[in-house]
């Protein structure tokens, strides 16, 4: 995995978060296991570059006032309209201790059901919740779509080849992806019923 480095500074008590955000500085907190949390601030541009690579499943080397620590993005708050960062929670990694995070899914290869039966491939799960040691983190888990050979075939979490290094929190019975009905069948099935008007001639005849 690519090494991600992010620099920041400690946030002084009393600093106004609105003033920081107006200056494109994002407030954040680093949470430690059995230790007091640390309030920090980050440059918005540096934060964007780091988050694009790291997400929640990539170890970040966070440097605060010349002190380095390994962390994970834990909770990211964004503005509802602009989607600008407004606050970040990091979780500091303790050596030898498992981390609780989400690993995204990558969908690979082509479904036979899609090619030969025009099935619609519906991706229902985008990430898997796991616990693992920091050194075992991966960028993603692959989902082989070639296993979907006919309509209504599906792939569950239990079908993934996930290493025993990972403690999977997501239910193994959850369906990740399914080869659903064809587009034509869906349109036909969803078409509203139409009631034809009465023939005016027949009405007069009565």
C-alpha positions, 0 to 999 in steps of 0.5 A: 500500500502507498504510504500516506503522509499528512502534516498538521499542528496542535490546536490551541484551546479557544481557537475558533473553528469557524475562523479556521475553516474560513482560512481553509484550515480544518479542525480535527481530533486524534483519539487514542486507546486509553489516552486523552484525545488531541485536538489538531488542525490541518491544511485543507489541500493536504487533507484532500490529497491524503483522503483521496488515497487513504479513505478509512482502510489506509494507514496515515503517517500523521506528523504533528509538531515534529511528532509522528504517529500512525492513524486511520481516518475514523469519522469524516464530516462534510458540509451537506451542500458543498461537501467541503471538510468541516471536521475529522476524527482520527484513530491512533494505531497501537502497535499489535492491536487490531483496528476496526475499519471498512475495506471497499470492494472492487468488482472485476471481470464480466458476468455471463448473465449480463452478456448472454441474458442482458441481466442487470448487475446490481451492486448492493454492498460497497464495503466490508466491515472488518477487524485486523492488524494494521499491517494486514490492511489492503486497498480492497477486496475483489468480487469476481463477477464472472461467477454470475452465470445466469439471471438471479445468481448472486454473490454473498460475503461468504463467497469472497476469498477473505483471508483469515487475518481478517475478522469479518464483522459484516454478516456473511449472509449479506448479498453483495451483488446480484444478476437481476432481471433484464432491463426489458423485463423490469420496464414491462413489470414496472409499467402502470396499468392503463384503464381504457375509456368507455366507448361513447357510442356504447354509452349512448346506446344504453 
